Amino acid sequence: MGVLSLKVAVISSEDSDARASYRMLLDIIGVPWEEVREIDPTEHMIAIVPEGAGPTPLVIPSIVIGSSLQRYFPSSKRVMERSDLSIAGVKAPIYNVHSAPGEKFEGLPISFHEGNLLVWFDLFRGALKPIKEGSAELMPLIYVYSRLLLKLMSYLCMREGLPLVRKMRWPSGMKCCIPLGMEVRDVGSIKHLLEKRQLAGRVTMFLDREACERASSRDLERISASPVNIGVLLEKGLEGVERLYDRISYLRGGRVGIRVNRALGSFHRMRESLLSLKPLYTSILTINGNMSSMGSPGPIGEHPKEIPVALKEENASYLINMCSMERCVPVIARSRDFLMSIISLDCWISDFEGLISWSEARDLSSVEVRYSGRELEVESNSRAGNLMLEIVSSRELFPREKVKVDGEKGRYLVKIPIGRSRISFSVT
């Protein structure tokens, strides 16, 4: 066989919600992919046909999703609006459920037919909806759906004898990220924490208006000199927000982030006010104001990026099962003891600024994959420290360069250096 450029083709959808979801979801998974109108067998290893996709011949193994089934497989039909499905140990809702031909895949509402995987529900149209437990919203479905889509892509690649290469979600291949914050209403009460270097890069202190107004000159010096990152806390309205933001950003010598922890009137007015300040990031409530919700991962605007709303200390029992998938679980601590207990977890612990910085560096890190059947070549230009690649392969890989490769046949982990690099594997 010739040399293939191993990218996933996603057939462009006419549905704006589906487009937003698959772009975000595939970036979470970290595979090389591109949005196209037609499949090119010399450039693409597998294809994804989302809801609302335009017509194109299925010339390579494909994952056909939800309402697109009826275009390609006329015997498919819609059977119910909603059902529930267990994915990665989490009970999750699925929407717009169809039936489709083929052999059932691992007992899921998915079938294998004519070399393709047929997903019997709208995987992308529902991805930004939350998972609920009682009245509490736990997290967006996109984290759960990412595990399912990765499983489906891995299955097709393994079956076809093609390696699947992806950028892992968090540094050093960690399964979970906790951006850690602490709400501060009295600077004097946390002065000992502001001076702890062990907290630098691991916690953001969010100061409200009263904390700043009551702060002494000595307190303000501590804020200015602290190795711990500082952000703005809004909880009593938008009045004076510009003055508060300007004061804290001046003390820190640059842009800072904003956390909103209660509904402040009209969502659209709040959005406009926050965007006008051009903060480093926002951590914002869902529109319904549910305090235990992690909110939608979708941004409130192109800039700044949004971090999902954080779980409060009293809701953090949910953290027990957090490592079952590569997700982001922001946490707001109120006490020093709780803050230190979070830091001890086997998870990537970062302040909110570190999350934004590393995620942007990962997004900008390019990975190109070429495969001849006898050799796999991975060329990267990494801007993120401790970026790991996962290679899923049914064939055994032997690195030709002196690089550390962990894992075994089936799944390999490779740490790539910052800057340009090239790693070649012989394939047996």
C-alpha positions as CSV (number, residue, x, y, z in Angstrom):
1,M,0.0,0.0,0.0
2,G,1.1,3.6,-0.5
3,V,1.7,6.2,2.2
4,L,-1.5,7.3,3.9
5,S,-2.0,10.5,5.8
6,L,-4.0,9.3,8.8
7,K,-6.7,11.8,9.4
8,V,-10.3,11.4,10.4
9,A,-12.8,12.8,7.9
10,V,-15.9,14.5,9.3
11,I,-18.5,15.2,6.6
12,S,-19.6,18.8,7.0
13,S,-23.1,19.1,8.7
14,E,-25.7,21.6,7.9
15,D,-26.8,21.6,11.5
16,S,-24.9,24.4,13.5
17,D,-25.4,22.6,16.9
18,A,-23.9,19.3,15.5
19,R,-21.0,21.3,14.0
20,A,-20.2,23.0,17.3
21,S,-20.4,19.7,19.1
22,Y,-18.2,17.6,16.9
23,R,-15.6,20.3,16.6
24,M,-15.4,20.5,20.4
25,L,-15.7,16.7,20.9
26,L,-12.9,15.8,18.5
27,D,-10.6,18.4,19.9
28,I,-11.2,16.8,23.4
29,I,-10.3,13.4,21.9
30,G,-7.3,14.9,20.2
31,V,-7.2,12.9,16.9
32,P,-5.9,14.5,13.7
33,W,-9.1,15.4,11.8
34,E,-10.6,17.7,9.2
35,E,-14.1,18.8,8.1
36,V,-14.8,17.9,4.4
37,R,-17.6,17.5,1.9
38,E,-16.1,14.4,0.2
39,I,-14.0,11.5,1.5
40,D,-10.5,11.1,0.0
41,P,-9.3,7.5,0.6
42,T,-5.7,8.6,0.2
43,E,-5.9,11.1,3.0
44,H,-8.5,9.7,5.3
45,M,-8.5,6.5,7.3
46,I,-12.1,6.6,8.7
47,A,-15.0,8.9,8.2
48,I,-17.7,10.3,10.6
49,V,-21.1,11.2,9.1
50,P,-22.8,13.4,11.7
51,E,-26.5,14.5,11.9
52,G,-27.3,16.8,9.0
53,A,-24.3,15.8,6.9
54,G,-24.3,16.3,3.2
55,P,-24.5,13.3,0.8
56,T,-21.2,11.6,0.0
57,P,-20.3,8.0,-1.0
58,L,-19.1,5.9,1.9
59,V,-15.8,4.7,0.3
60,I,-13.9,4.0,3.6
61,P,-15.1,2.6,7.0
62,S,-17.5,5.1,8.5
63,I,-19.4,6.0,11.6
64,V,-22.8,7.0,10.5
65,I,-24.8,8.8,13.2
66,G,-28.5,9.3,14.1
67,S,-30.7,11.0,11.6
68,S,-28.1,10.6,8.9
69,L,-28.8,6.8,9.0
70,Q,-32.0,7.2,6.9
71,R,-30.1,8.8,4.0
72,Y,-27.6,5.9,3.7
73,F,-29.6,3.0,5.0
74,P,-33.3,3.4,4.0
75,S,-34.4,0.6,6.3
76,S,-33.5,2.7,9.3
77,K,-36.3,4.4,11.1
78,R,-36.8,6.7,14.2
79,V,-38.3,4.7,17.1
80,M,-38.2,7.0,20.1
81,E,-37.3,10.5,21.2
82,R,-35.2,9.7,24.3
83,S,-33.7,6.7,26.2
84,D,-30.8,6.1,28.6
85,L,-27.5,4.4,28.0
86,S,-24.6,3.3,30.3
87,I,-21.3,4.7,28.9
88,A,-18.0,4.4,30.9
89,G,-20.0,3.6,34.0
90,V,-22.2,6.7,33.7
91,K,-25.9,6.6,33.0
92,A,-26.5,9.1,30.2
93,P,-29.5,10.1,28.1
94,I,-29.5,9.6,24.3
95,Y,-31.8,11.5,21.9
96,N,-33.6,10.9,18.6
97,V,-33.2,7.1,18.8
98,H,-33.3,5.0,15.5
99,S,-33.2,1.4,14.6
100,A,-30.7,0.3,11.9
101,P,-29.6,-2.8,10.1
102,G,-26.6,-4.9,11.2
103,E,-25.1,-6.9,14.1
104,K,-25.4,-5.1,17.5
105,F,-22.1,-3.7,18.7
106,E,-21.3,-4.7,22.3
107,G,-25.0,-4.6,23.4
108,L,-25.1,-0.8,22.6
109,P,-27.7,0.9,20.4
110,I,-25.0,0.7,17.7
111,S,-24.6,-1.9,14.9
112,F,-21.9,-3.1,12.6
113,H,-23.1,-3.2,9.0
114,E,-21.2,-3.4,5.6
115,G,-17.9,-2.4,7.3
116,N,-19.4,0.6,9.0
117,L,-20.6,1.4,12.6
118,L,-24.1,2.7,12.7
119,V,-24.9,4.8,15.8
120,W,-28.7,4.7,16.5
121,F,-29.0,8.1,18.1
122,D,-27.9,11.8,17.6
123,L,-24.5,11.8,19.2
124,F,-23.7,15.4,18.4
125,R,-27.0,17.2,18.6
126,G,-27.3,16.1,22.3
127,A,-23.6,16.5,23.3
128,L,-23.9,19.9,25.0
129,K,-26.9,18.8,27.1
130,P,-26.2,18.1,30.8
131,I,-26.3,14.8,32.7
132,K,-28.7,15.1,35.6
133,E,-28.9,13.4,38.9
134,G,-32.2,14.4,40.5
135,S,-32.3,18.2,40.2
136,A,-28.5,18.6,40.0
137,E,-26.7,18.8,36.7
138,L,-23.4,17.0,37.0
139,M,-21.6,17.6,33.7
140,P,-22.1,18.0,30.0
141,L,-22.7,14.8,28.0
142,I,-19.8,15.7,25.7
143,Y,-17.4,14.2,28.2
144,V,-19.2,10.8,28.2
145,Y,-19.8,10.9,24.4
146,S,-16.1,11.5,23.8
147,R,-15.3,8.1,25.4
148,L,-17.9,6.4,23.2
149,L,-16.7,8.0,20.0
150,L,-13.0,7.2,20.8
151,K,-14.1,3.6,21.4
152,L,-15.8,3.5,18.0
153,M,-12.9,5.0,16.2
154,S,-10.4,2.7,17.9
155,Y,-12.6,-0.3,17.0
156,L,-12.7,0.6,13.3
157,C,-8.9,1.3,13.1
158,M,-8.0,-1.9,14.9
159,R,-10.3,-3.9,12.6
160,E,-8.7,-2.3,9.5
161,G,-5.2,-2.6,10.8
162,L,-4.7,1.2,11.0
163,P,-3.1,3.0,14.0
164,L,-5.1,5.7,15.7
165,V,-2.9,8.5,17.1
166,R,-4.2,11.2,19.4
167,K,-3.0,13.9,21.8
168,M,-4.0,13.0,25.3
169,R,-6.2,15.5,27.1
170,W,-4.1,16.5,30.1
171,P,-0.3,16.7,30.8
172,S,1.6,13.4,31.4
173,G,-1.5,11.5,30.3
174,M,-3.5,12.3,33.5
175,K,-7.1,11.2,33.3
176,C,-8.6,14.2,35.0
177,C,-8.0,17.9,35.4
178,I,-9.1,20.0,38.4
179,P,-8.7,23.7,38.0
180,L,-8.8,24.8,41.7
181,G,-10.2,28.1,43.0
182,M,-11.0,29.6,46.4
183,E,-13.5,32.4,47.0
184,V,-12.1,35.2,49.2
185,R,-14.1,37.8,51.1
186,D,-11.4,38.8,53.5
187,V,-7.8,39.1,52.3
188,G,-6.5,39.0,55.9
189,S,-7.9,35.5,56.4
190,I,-5.8,34.0,53.6
191,K,-2.6,36.0,53.9
192,H,-0.7,32.9,54.9
193,L,-2.0,31.1,51.7
194,L,-1.0,33.9,49.4
195,E,2.6,33.4,50.4
196,K,2.7,29.6,50.0
197,R,4.8,28.7,46.9
198,Q,3.4,25.2,47.0
199,L,0.1,26.7,45.8
200,A,1.6,28.6,42.9
201,G,0.1,27.4,39.7
202,R,-2.4,25.2,41.6
203,V,-5.0,27.5,42.9
204,T,-6.7,30.8,41.9
205,M,-7.9,33.1,44.7
206,F,-11.1,34.9,43.6
207,L,-11.5,38.3,45.4
208,D,-14.9,40.0,45.7
209,R,-15.5,43.8,45.9
210,E,-15.7,43.9,49.7
211,A,-12.4,42.0,50.1
212,C,-10.7,44.6,47.9
213,E,-12.3,47.6,49.6
214,R,-11.4,46.3,53.1
215,A,-7.8,45.3,52.2
216,S,-5.1,47.3,53.9
217,S,-2.0,48.6,52.1
218,R,-0.1,45.6,53.4
219,D,-2.8,43.3,52.1
220,L,-2.6,44.9,48.7
221,E,1.1,44.4,48.7
222,R,0.6,40.8,49.4
223,I,-1.9,40.5,46.5
224,S,0.6,42.2,44.2
225,A,3.6,40.1,45.2
226,S,1.8,36.7,45.7
227,P,3.0,33.7,43.7
228,V,-0.7,32.5,43.8
229,N,-2.9,33.7,40.9
230,I,-5.7,36.1,41.7
231,G,-9.1,36.5,39.9
232,V,-12.3,38.6,40.3
233,L,-15.4,37.2,42.1
234,L,-18.8,38.7,41.1
235,E,-21.7,37.8,43.3
236,K,-23.7,41.0,44.1
237,G,-24.3,42.5,40.7
238,L,-22.5,44.1,37.8
239,E,-22.3,47.6,39.3
240,G,-18.7,48.7,39.7
241,V,-17.4,45.6,38.0
242,E,-15.1,47.7,35.7
243,R,-13.5,49.4,38.7
244,L,-13.0,46.0,40.6
245,Y,-11.6,44.4,37.5
246,D,-9.2,47.3,36.8
247,R,-8.0,47.3,40.4
248,I,-7.2,43.6,40.5
249,S,-5.7,43.5,37.0
250,Y,-3.5,46.5,37.9
251,L,-2.3,44.7,41.1
252,R,-1.4,41.6,39.1
253,G,0.2,43.5,36.2
254,G,-2.0,42.0,33.5
255,R,-5.4,40.5,32.6
256,V,-7.1,38.3,35.1
257,G,-10.1,35.9,35.1
258,I,-13.6,36.5,36.3
259,R,-15.8,34.1,38.3
260,V,-19.6,34.6,38.5
261,N,-21.2,32.5,41.2
262,R,-24.8,33.6,41.1
263,A,-27.3,34.9,38.6
264,L,-26.7,38.6,38.0
265,G,-29.9,39.6,36.1
266,S,-30.1,39.2,32.3
267,F,-27.7,36.6,31.0
268,H,-27.2,38.6,27.8
269,R,-26.4,41.8,29.8
270,M,-24.0,39.9,31.9
271,R,-22.4,38.4,28.8
272,E,-21.9,41.8,27.2
273,S,-20.5,43.3,30.4
274,L,-18.0,40.5,30.8
275,L,-16.9,40.5,27.1
276,S,-16.3,44.3,27.2
277,L,-13.7,43.8,29.9
278,K,-11.7,41.3,27.8
279,P,-10.8,39.1,30.8
280,L,-8.4,36.2,30.6
281,Y,-11.3,33.8,31.1
282,T,-14.7,33.5,32.7
283,S,-16.1,30.9,35.0
284,I,-19.8,31.4,34.8
285,L,-23.1,29.9,36.0
286,T,-25.5,28.1,33.8
287,I,-28.5,30.2,32.9
288,N,-30.7,28.4,35.4
289,G,-28.4,29.3,38.2
290,N,-28.1,25.7,39.6
291,M,-25.0,25.9,41.9
292,S,-24.1,22.3,41.6
293,S,-24.0,22.4,37.8
294,M,-20.8,22.3,35.8
295,G,-22.6,24.1,33.0
296,S,-22.0,24.0,29.3
297,P,-18.5,23.7,27.9
298,G,-19.6,26.0,25.0
299,P,-18.1,29.5,25.1
300,I,-20.1,32.7,25.9
301,G,-18.1,34.3,23.0
302,E,-15.1,33.5,20.9
303,H,-13.0,35.5,23.4
304,P,-12.6,35.0,26.3
305,K,-12.8,31.2,26.7
306,E,-15.2,29.9,29.3
307,I,-14.3,27.5,32.0
308,P,-17.4,25.4,33.1
309,V,-18.9,26.6,36.4
310,A,-17.1,25.0,39.4
311,L,-18.5,22.6,41.9
312,K,-18.7,24.1,45.4
313,E,-17.1,22.3,48.3
314,E,-20.4,21.0,49.6
315,N,-21.1,19.3,46.2
316,A,-17.7,17.8,45.7
317,S,-18.6,14.2,46.8
318,Y,-19.2,13.9,43.0
319,L,-15.4,13.9,42.6
320,I,-15.1,10.3,43.8
321,N,-15.8,9.0,40.3
322,M,-14.2,11.8,38.3
323,C,-11.3,9.8,36.8
324,S,-13.4,7.5,34.6
325,M,-12.9,9.8,31.6
326,E,-10.6,12.6,30.5
327,R,-12.7,15.5,31.8
328,C,-12.3,18.8,33.5
329,V,-13.8,19.2,37.0
330,P,-13.4,22.8,38.3
331,V,-13.6,23.0,42.1
332,I,-14.1,25.9,44.4
333,A,-12.8,25.4,47.9
334,R,-13.8,27.4,51.0
335,S,-11.5,26.0,53.6
336,R,-7.7,25.4,53.7
337,D,-8.1,21.8,54.8
338,F,-10.4,21.0,51.8
339,L,-8.1,22.8,49.4
340,M,-5.1,20.8,50.6
341,S,-7.1,17.5,50.3
342,I,-7.9,18.3,46.7
343,I,-4.2,19.0,45.9
344,S,-3.3,15.5,47.2
345,L,-5.5,13.8,44.6
346,D,-3.9,11.7,41.7
347,C,-5.0,14.2,39.1
348,W,-3.6,17.2,37.3
349,I,-4.3,20.1,39.7
350,S,-4.0,23.5,38.1
351,D,-5.1,27.1,38.7
352,F,-7.6,28.4,36.2
353,E,-4.9,30.4,34.4
354,G,-2.8,27.2,34.0
355,L,-5.8,25.3,32.5
356,I,-6.4,28.0,29.8
357,S,-2.6,28.2,29.0
358,W,-2.0,24.5,28.7
359,S,-5.2,23.8,26.8
360,E,-4.4,26.6,24.3
361,A,-0.9,25.2,23.9
362,R,-2.3,21.7,23.3
363,D,-4.7,23.0,20.7
364,L,-1.9,24.7,18.9
365,S,0.3,21.6,19.0
366,S,0.2,20.0,15.5
367,V,0.5,16.2,14.9
368,E,0.8,14.7,11.4
369,V,0.7,11.0,10.9
370,R,1.8,9.0,7.9
371,Y,1.5,5.2,7.5
372,S,2.8,2.8,4.8
373,G,1.8,-0.5,6.4
374,R,5.4,-1.2,7.3
375,E,6.3,2.1,8.9
376,L,4.4,4.7,11.1
377,E,5.8,8.2,11.2
378,V,4.5,10.8,13.6
379,E,5.7,14.4,13.1
380,S,4.8,16.9,15.8
381,N,5.3,20.6,16.7
382,S,4.4,20.7,20.3
383,R,3.8,23.9,22.3
384,A,2.7,22.1,25.5
385,G,4.9,20.7,28.2
386,N,4.4,17.0,29.1
387,L,2.1,16.4,26.1
388,M,1.5,12.7,25.6
389,L,0.4,10.8,22.5
390,E,-1.7,7.6,22.7
391,I,-1.3,5.2,19.8
392,V,-3.9,2.5,19.4
393,S,-2.7,-0.3,17.1
394,S,-3.5,-3.9,16.5
395,R,0.0,-4.4,15.2
396,E,3.2,-4.2,17.2
397,L,5.2,-1.0,17.0
398,F,9.0,-0.6,17.5
399,P,10.4,3.0,17.7
400,R,13.4,3.7,15.5
401,E,14.5,6.7,17.6
402,K,15.6,6.7,21.2
403,V,12.3,7.6,22.8
404,K,10.5,6.2,25.8
405,V,7.4,4.3,24.8
406,D,5.2,3.0,27.6
407,G,2.4,0.5,27.2
408,E,2.2,-2.7,25.2
409,K,0.8,-4.1,22.0
410,G,-2.6,-2.5,21.5
411,R,-1.9,0.8,23.3
412,Y,1.3,2.8,23.3
413,L,2.0,6.1,25.2
414,V,4.7,8.4,23.9
415,K,5.9,11.7,25.5
416,I,6.8,14.3,22.8
417,P,9.2,17.1,23.4
418,I,8.4,20.8,23.0
419,G,9.2,22.0,19.5
420,R,9.5,20.0,16.3
421,S,10.1,16.3,16.4
422,R,9.7,13.2,14.4
423,I,9.3,9.7,15.6
424,S,9.3,6.6,13.3
425,F,8.0,3.1,14.2
426,S,8.6,-0.1,12.3
427,V,5.3,-2.1,12.2
428,T,5.1,-5.9,12.5
